[in-house]
């Protein structure tokens, strides 16, 4: 899941995949704006075939948070 998420992140922001860690923050470290973040989430829903809860999505601040959340709803 982490590797797949890193690959998708690089479609939205200019970041070296090797520099993205579980602790990377979407806004502060990866320079996501709200539009890019929501677009990434939409692509994740389509790619993984999941439906994300908006109340949970707003709590995702790091790549690790997103990986944990996605793994929990993908089951």
Jmol script that loads the backbone (N, CA, C; Angstrom):
load data "model"
ATOM      1  N   UNK A   1       0.823  -1.194   0.000  1.00  0.00           N
ATOM      2  CA  UNK A   1       0.000   0.000   0.000  1.00  0.00           C
ATOM      3  C   UNK A   1       0.866   1.258   0.000  1.00  0.00           C
ATOM      4  N   UNK A   2       1.940   1.253   0.814  1.00  0.00           N
ATOM      5  CA  UNK A   2       2.824   2.413   0.916  1.00  0.00           C
ATOM      6  C   UNK A   2       3.455   2.737  -0.433  1.00  0.00           C
ATOM      7  N   UNK A   3       3.981   1.724  -1.120  1.00  0.00           N
ATOM      8  CA  UNK A   3       4.624   1.960  -2.416  1.00  0.00           C
ATOM      9  C   UNK A   3       3.625   2.474  -3.448  1.00  0.00           C
ATOM     10  N   UNK A   4       2.423   1.936  -3.432  1.00  0.00           N
ATOM     11  CA  UNK A   4       1.383   2.369  -4.364  1.00  0.00           C
ATOM     12  C   UNK A   4       0.997   3.825  -4.086  1.00  0.00           C
ATOM     13  N   UNK A   5       0.893   4.173  -2.828  1.00  0.00           N
ATOM     14  CA  UNK A   5       0.546   5.539  -2.454  1.00  0.00           C
ATOM     15  C   UNK A   5       1.663   6.504  -2.854  1.00  0.00           C
ATOM     16  N   UNK A   6       2.915   6.110  -2.634  1.00  0.00           N
ATOM     17  CA  UNK A   6       4.036   6.967  -3.036  1.00  0.00           C
ATOM     18  C   UNK A   6       3.996   7.245  -4.531  1.00  0.00           C
ATOM     19  N   UNK A   7       3.712   6.225  -5.324  1.00  0.00           N
ATOM     20  CA  UNK A   7       3.648   6.389  -6.777  1.00  0.00           C
ATOM     21  C   UNK A   7       2.550   7.380  -7.163  1.00  0.00           C
ATOM     22  N   UNK A   8       1.388   7.272  -6.527  1.00  0.00           N
ATOM     23  CA  UNK A   8       0.292   8.200  -6.822  1.00  0.00           C
ATOM     24  C   UNK A   8       0.615   9.616  -6.369  1.00  0.00           C
ATOM     25  N   UNK A   9       1.292   9.758  -5.252  1.00  0.00           N
ATOM     26  CA  UNK A   9       1.655  11.084  -4.754  1.00  0.00           C
ATOM     27  C   UNK A   9       2.492  11.831  -5.780  1.00  0.00           C
ATOM     28  N   UNK A  10       3.410  11.135  -6.423  1.00  0.00           N
ATOM     29  CA  UNK A  10       4.294  11.798  -7.389  1.00  0.00           C
ATOM     30  C   UNK A  10       3.546  12.251  -8.643  1.00  0.00           C
ATOM     31  N   UNK A  11       2.305  11.802  -8.826  1.00  0.00           N
ATOM     32  CA  UNK A  11       1.486  12.302  -9.934  1.00  0.00           C
ATOM     33  C   UNK A  11       0.927  13.689  -9.629  1.00  0.00           C
ATOM     34  N   UNK A  12       0.925  14.071  -8.375  1.00  0.00           N
ATOM     35  CA  UNK A  12       0.291  15.331  -7.958  1.00  0.00           C
ATOM     36  C   UNK A  12       1.277  16.399  -7.511  1.00  0.00           C
ATOM     37  N   UNK A  13       2.392  16.000  -6.947  1.00  0.00           N
ATOM     38  CA  UNK A  13       3.395  16.969  -6.496  1.00  0.00           C
ATOM     39  C   UNK A  13       4.771  16.506  -6.955  1.00  0.00           C
ATOM     40  N   UNK A  14       5.669  17.456  -7.063  1.00  0.00           N
ATOM     41  CA  UNK A  14       7.032  17.121  -7.460  1.00  0.00           C
ATOM     42  C   UNK A  14       7.800  16.689  -6.226  1.00  0.00           C
ATOM     43  N   UNK A  15       7.839  15.398  -6.027  1.00  0.00           N
ATOM     44  CA  UNK A  15       8.556  14.838  -4.887  1.00  0.00           C
ATOM     45  C   UNK A  15       9.283  13.587  -5.351  1.00  0.00           C
ATOM     46  N   UNK A  16      10.486  13.428  -4.868  1.00  0.00           N
ATOM     47  CA  UNK A  16      11.258  12.226  -5.159  1.00  0.00           C
ATOM     48  C   UNK A  16      10.641  11.079  -4.357  1.00  0.00           C
ATOM     49  N   UNK A  17      10.210  10.008  -5.036  1.00  0.00           N
ATOM     50  CA  UNK A  17       9.577   8.901  -4.300  1.00  0.00           C
ATOM     51  C   UNK A  17      10.443   8.378  -3.153  1.00  0.00           C
ATOM     52  N   UNK A  18      11.759   8.422  -3.325  1.00  0.00           N
ATOM     53  CA  UNK A  18      12.651   7.929  -2.273  1.00  0.00           C
ATOM     54  C   UNK A  18      12.650   8.825  -1.039  1.00  0.00           C
ATOM     55  N   UNK A  19      12.202  10.075  -1.200  1.00  0.00           N
ATOM     56  CA  UNK A  19      12.180  10.999  -0.064  1.00  0.00           C
ATOM     57  C   UNK A  19      10.862  10.924   0.712  1.00  0.00           C
ATOM     58  N   UNK A  20       9.874  10.227   0.172  1.00  0.00           N
ATOM     59  CA  UNK A  20       8.573  10.116   0.839  1.00  0.00           C
ATOM     60  C   UNK A  20       8.637   8.995   1.874  1.00  0.00           C
ATOM     61  N   UNK A  21       8.314   9.356   3.113  1.00  0.00           N
ATOM     62  CA  UNK A  21       8.319   8.368   4.202  1.00  0.00           C
ATOM     63  C   UNK A  21       6.917   8.299   4.815  1.00  0.00           C
ATOM     64  N   UNK A  22       6.741   7.382   5.721  1.00  0.00           N
ATOM     65  CA  UNK A  22       5.460   7.267   6.419  1.00  0.00           C
ATOM     66  C   UNK A  22       5.179   8.527   7.246  1.00  0.00           C
ATOM     67  N   UNK A  23       6.232   9.246   7.641  1.00  0.00           N
ATOM     68  CA  UNK A  23       6.075  10.456   8.441  1.00  0.00           C
ATOM     69  C   UNK A  23       5.916  11.717   7.607  1.00  0.00           C
ATOM     70  N   UNK A  24       6.026  11.606   6.284  1.00  0.00           N
ATOM     71  CA  UNK A  24       5.886  12.785   5.421  1.00  0.00           C
ATOM     72  C   UNK A  24       4.477  13.355   5.562  1.00  0.00           C
ATOM     73  N   UNK A  25       4.413  14.661   5.802  1.00  0.00           N
ATOM     74  CA  UNK A  25       3.125  15.345   5.938  1.00  0.00           C
ATOM     75  C   UNK A  25       2.703  15.859   4.568  1.00  0.00           C
ATOM     76  N   UNK A  26       1.446  15.652   4.228  1.00  0.00           N
ATOM     77  CA  UNK A  26       0.965  16.030   2.889  1.00  0.00           C
ATOM     78  C   UNK A  26       1.158  17.505   2.597  1.00  0.00           C
ATOM     79  N   UNK A  27       0.762  18.366   3.511  1.00  0.00           N
ATOM     80  CA  UNK A  27       0.810  19.804   3.242  1.00  0.00           C
ATOM     81  C   UNK A  27       2.198  20.377   3.527  1.00  0.00           C
ATOM     82  N   UNK A  28       2.714  20.146   4.715  1.00  0.00           N
ATOM     83  CA  UNK A  28       3.965  20.762   5.127  1.00  0.00           C
ATOM     84  C   UNK A  28       5.190  20.220   4.389  1.00  0.00           C
ATOM     85  N   UNK A  29       5.252  18.904   4.189  1.00  0.00           N
ATOM     86  CA  UNK A  29       6.454  18.303   3.594  1.00  0.00           C
ATOM     87  C   UNK A  29       6.341  18.077   2.088  1.00  0.00           C
ATOM     88  N   UNK A  30       5.149  17.713   1.628  1.00  0.00           N
ATOM     89  CA  UNK A  30       4.989  17.355   0.218  1.00  0.00           C
ATOM     90  C   UNK A  30       4.344  18.466  -0.610  1.00  0.00           C
ATOM     91  N   UNK A  31       3.977  19.556   0.033  1.00  0.00           N
ATOM     92  CA  UNK A  31       3.431  20.751  -0.637  1.00  0.00           C
ATOM     93  C   UNK A  31       2.111  20.502  -1.363  1.00  0.00           C
ATOM     94  N   UNK A  32       1.290  19.631  -0.804  1.00  0.00           N
ATOM     95  CA  UNK A  32      -0.045  19.430  -1.362  1.00  0.00           C
ATOM     96  C   UNK A  32      -0.901  20.654  -1.066  1.00  0.00           C
ATOM     97  N   UNK A  33      -1.750  21.038  -2.024  1.00  0.00           N
ATOM     98  CA  UNK A  33      -2.800  22.004  -1.711  1.00  0.00           C
ATOM     99  C   UNK A  33      -4.085  21.191  -1.566  1.00  0.00           C
ATOM    100  N   UNK A  34      -5.158  21.820  -1.154  1.00  0.00           N
ATOM    101  CA  UNK A  34      -6.379  21.063  -0.869  1.00  0.00           C
ATOM    102  C   UNK A  34      -6.946  20.399  -2.121  1.00  0.00           C
ATOM    103  N   UNK A  35      -6.829  21.064  -3.261  1.00  0.00           N
ATOM    104  CA  UNK A  35      -7.342  20.478  -4.515  1.00  0.00           C
ATOM    105  C   UNK A  35      -6.556  19.218  -4.875  1.00  0.00           C
ATOM    106  N   UNK A  36      -5.223  19.302  -4.805  1.00  0.00           N
ATOM    107  CA  UNK A  36      -4.390  18.131  -5.124  1.00  0.00           C
ATOM    108  C   UNK A  36      -4.687  16.982  -4.172  1.00  0.00           C
ATOM    109  N   UNK A  37      -4.861  17.301  -2.890  1.00  0.00           N
ATOM    110  CA  UNK A  37      -5.126  16.262  -1.898  1.00  0.00           C
ATOM    111  C   UNK A  37      -6.447  15.564  -2.181  1.00  0.00           C
ATOM    112  N   UNK A  38      -7.485  16.342  -2.472  1.00  0.00           N
ATOM    113  CA  UNK A  38      -8.785  15.742  -2.763  1.00  0.00           C
ATOM    114  C   UNK A  38      -8.745  14.941  -4.067  1.00  0.00           C
ATOM    115  N   UNK A  39      -7.975  15.408  -5.037  1.00  0.00           N
ATOM    116  CA  UNK A  39      -7.823  14.665  -6.294  1.00  0.00           C
ATOM    117  C   UNK A  39      -7.119  13.337  -6.047  1.00  0.00           C
ATOM    118  N   UNK A  40      -6.089  13.361  -5.209  1.00  0.00           N
ATOM    119  CA  UNK A  40      -5.375  12.129  -4.852  1.00  0.00           C
ATOM    120  C   UNK A  40      -6.338  11.153  -4.182  1.00  0.00           C
ATOM    121  N   UNK A  41      -7.150  11.647  -3.258  1.00  0.00           N
ATOM    122  CA  UNK A  41      -8.095  10.771  -2.559  1.00  0.00           C
ATOM    123  C   UNK A  41      -9.102  10.167  -3.530  1.00  0.00           C
ATOM    124  N   UNK A  42      -9.570  10.964  -4.478  1.00  0.00           N
ATOM    125  CA  UNK A  42     -10.493  10.446  -5.490  1.00  0.00           C
ATOM    126  C   UNK A  42      -9.852   9.355  -6.328  1.00  0.00           C
ATOM    127  N   UNK A  43      -8.600   9.563  -6.700  1.00  0.00           N
ATOM    128  CA  UNK A  43      -7.899   8.539  -7.482  1.00  0.00           C
ATOM    129  C   UNK A  43      -7.688   7.274  -6.652  1.00  0.00           C
ATOM    130  N   UNK A  44      -7.390   7.435  -5.376  1.00  0.00           N
ATOM    131  CA  UNK A  44      -7.237   6.266  -4.504  1.00  0.00           C
ATOM    132  C   UNK A  44      -8.539   5.482  -4.411  1.00  0.00           C
ATOM    133  N   UNK A  45      -9.650   6.191  -4.290  1.00  0.00           N
ATOM    134  CA  UNK A  45     -10.949   5.504  -4.245  1.00  0.00           C
ATOM    135  C   UNK A  45     -11.170   4.701  -5.519  1.00  0.00           C
ATOM    136  N   UNK A  46     -10.889   5.311  -6.663  1.00  0.00           N
ATOM    137  CA  UNK A  46     -11.079   4.619  -7.944  1.00  0.00           C
ATOM    138  C   UNK A  46     -10.120   3.443  -8.091  1.00  0.00           C
ATOM    139  N   UNK A  47      -8.859   3.672  -7.770  1.00  0.00           N
ATOM    140  CA  UNK A  47      -7.830   2.650  -7.947  1.00  0.00           C
ATOM    141  C   UNK A  47      -8.037   1.453  -7.027  1.00  0.00           C
ATOM    142  N   UNK A  48      -8.390   1.737  -5.779  1.00  0.00           N
ATOM    143  CA  UNK A  48      -8.507   0.674  -4.779  1.00  0.00           C
ATOM    144  C   UNK A  48      -9.928   0.138  -4.635  1.00  0.00           C
ATOM    145  N   UNK A  49     -10.879   0.823  -5.251  1.00  0.00           N
ATOM    146  CA  UNK A  49     -12.266   0.379  -5.146  1.00  0.00           C
ATOM    147  C   UNK A  49     -12.831   0.523  -3.752  1.00  0.00           C
ATOM    148  N   UNK A  50     -12.479   1.630  -3.082  1.00  0.00           N
ATOM    149  CA  UNK A  50     -12.961   1.872  -1.723  1.00  0.00           C
ATOM    150  C   UNK A  50     -13.735   3.181  -1.690  1.00  0.00           C
ATOM    151  N   UNK A  51     -14.505   3.357  -0.632  1.00  0.00           N
ATOM    152  CA  UNK A  51     -15.221   4.614  -0.397  1.00  0.00           C
ATOM    153  C   UNK A  51     -14.697   5.179   0.916  1.00  0.00           C
ATOM    154  N   UNK A  52     -14.154   6.395   0.859  1.00  0.00           N
ATOM    155  CA  UNK A  52     -13.585   7.004   2.061  1.00  0.00           C
ATOM    156  C   UNK A  52     -14.628   7.865   2.766  1.00  0.00           C
ATOM    157  N   UNK A  53     -14.557   7.860   4.077  1.00  0.00           N
ATOM    158  CA  UNK A  53     -15.437   8.663   4.917  1.00  0.00           C
ATOM    159  C   UNK A  53     -14.824  10.061   5.049  1.00  0.00           C
ATOM    160  N   UNK A  54     -15.583  11.095   4.676  1.00  0.00           N
ATOM    161  CA  UNK A  54     -15.057  12.466   4.705  1.00  0.00           C
ATOM    162  C   UNK A  54     -14.589  12.875   6.089  1.00  0.00           C
ATOM    163  N   UNK A  55     -15.267  12.428   7.129  1.00  0.00           N
ATOM    164  CA  UNK A  55     -14.866  12.787   8.492  1.00  0.00           C
ATOM    165  C   UNK A  55     -13.529  12.161   8.863  1.00  0.00           C
ATOM    166  N   UNK A  56     -13.214  11.012   8.282  1.00  0.00           N
ATOM    167  CA  UNK A  56     -11.928  10.371   8.541  1.00  0.00           C
ATOM    168  C   UNK A  56     -10.822  10.976   7.685  1.00  0.00           C
ATOM    169  N   UNK A  57     -11.153  11.332   6.456  1.00  0.00           N
ATOM    170  CA  UNK A  57     -10.169  11.870   5.510  1.00  0.00           C
ATOM    171  C   UNK A  57      -9.544  13.158   6.035  1.00  0.00           C
ATOM    172  N   UNK A  58     -10.330  14.003   6.686  1.00  0.00           N
ATOM    173  CA  UNK A  58      -9.784  15.271   7.177  1.00  0.00           C
ATOM    174  C   UNK A  58      -8.757  15.075   8.293  1.00  0.00           C
ATOM    175  N   UNK A  59      -8.714  13.895   8.866  1.00  0.00           N
ATOM    176  CA  UNK A  59      -7.746  13.592   9.927  1.00  0.00           C
ATOM    177  C   UNK A  59      -6.404  13.108   9.383  1.00  0.00           C
ATOM    178  N   UNK A  60      -6.333  12.857   8.087  1.00  0.00           N
ATOM    179  CA  UNK A  60      -5.108  12.314   7.496  1.00  0.00           C
ATOM    180  C   UNK A  60      -4.106  13.431   7.256  1.00  0.00           C
ATOM    181  N   UNK A  61      -3.039  13.444   8.031  1.00  0.00           N
ATOM    182  CA  UNK A  61      -2.040  14.491   7.831  1.00  0.00           C
ATOM    183  C   UNK A  61      -0.717  13.943   7.306  1.00  0.00           C
ATOM    184  N   UNK A  62      -0.456  12.653   7.547  1.00  0.00           N
ATOM    185  CA  UNK A  62       0.794  12.064   7.060  1.00  0.00           C
ATOM    186  C   UNK A  62       0.501  10.903   6.108  1.00  0.00           C
ATOM    187  N   UNK A  63       1.524  10.527   5.377  1.00  0.00           N
ATOM    188  CA  UNK A  63       1.404   9.381   4.482  1.00  0.00           C
ATOM    189  C   UNK A  63       1.077   8.135   5.298  1.00  0.00           C
ATOM    190  N   UNK A  64       1.679   8.007   6.458  1.00  0.00           N
ATOM    191  CA  UNK A  64       1.406   6.865   7.333  1.00  0.00           C
ATOM    192  C   UNK A  64      -0.045   6.810   7.774  1.00  0.00           C
ATOM    193  N   UNK A  65      -0.612   7.986   8.092  1.00  0.00           N
ATOM    194  CA  UNK A  65      -2.031   8.039   8.455  1.00  0.00           C
ATOM    195  C   UNK A  65      -2.885   7.497   7.311  1.00  0.00           C
ATOM    196  N   UNK A  66      -2.545   7.905   6.091  1.00  0.00           N
ATOM    197  CA  UNK A  66      -3.321   7.476   4.920  1.00  0.00           C
ATOM    198  C   UNK A  66      -3.182   5.978   4.690  1.00  0.00           C
ATOM    199  N   UNK A  67      -1.966   5.456   4.833  1.00  0.00           N
ATOM    200  CA  UNK A  67      -1.732   4.021   4.638  1.00  0.00           C
ATOM    201  C   UNK A  67      -2.550   3.218   5.647  1.00  0.00           C
ATOM    202  N   UNK A  68      -2.498   3.623   6.914  1.00  0.00           N
ATOM    203  CA  UNK A  68      -3.253   2.904   7.960  1.00  0.00           C
ATOM    204  C   UNK A  68      -4.746   2.952   7.681  1.00  0.00           C
ATOM    205  N   UNK A  69      -5.237   4.125   7.308  1.00  0.00           N
ATOM    206  CA  UNK A  69      -6.666   4.273   7.033  1.00  0.00           C
ATOM    207  C   UNK A  69      -7.078   3.418   5.836  1.00  0.00           C
ATOM    208  N   UNK A  70      -6.309   3.485   4.768  1.00  0.00           N
ATOM    209  CA  UNK A  70      -6.638   2.707   3.566  1.00  0.00           C
ATOM    210  C   UNK A  70      -6.613   1.215   3.841  1.00  0.00           C
ATOM    211  N   UNK A  71      -5.644   0.773   4.607  1.00  0.00           N
ATOM    212  CA  UNK A  71      -5.570  -0.655   4.948  1.00  0.00           C
ATOM    213  C   UNK A  71      -6.773  -1.073   5.803  1.00  0.00           C
ATOM    214  N   UNK A  72      -7.257  -0.165   6.635  1.00  0.00           N
ATOM    215  CA  UNK A  72      -8.386  -0.511   7.503  1.00  0.00           C
ATOM    216  C   UNK A  72      -9.700  -0.615   6.714  1.00  0.00           C
ATOM    217  N   UNK A  73      -9.854   0.163   5.654  1.00  0.00           N
ATOM    218  CA  UNK A  73     -11.112   0.103   4.902  1.00  0.00           C
ATOM    219  C   UNK A  73     -11.048  -0.841   3.712  1.00  0.00           C
ATOM    220  N   UNK A  74      -9.865  -1.294   3.365  1.00  0.00           N
ATOM    221  CA  UNK A  74      -9.710  -2.172   2.202  1.00  0.00           C
ATOM    222  C   UNK A  74     -10.076  -3.623   2.544  1.00  0.00           C
ATOM    223  N   UNK A  75     -10.145  -3.946   3.808  1.00  0.00           N
ATOM    224  CA  UNK A  75     -10.394  -5.333   4.245  1.00  0.00           C
ATOM    225  C   UNK A  75     -11.743  -5.834   3.800  1.00  0.00           C
TER     226      UNK A  75
END
end "model"
wireframe off; spacefill off
backbone 0.3
color backbone group
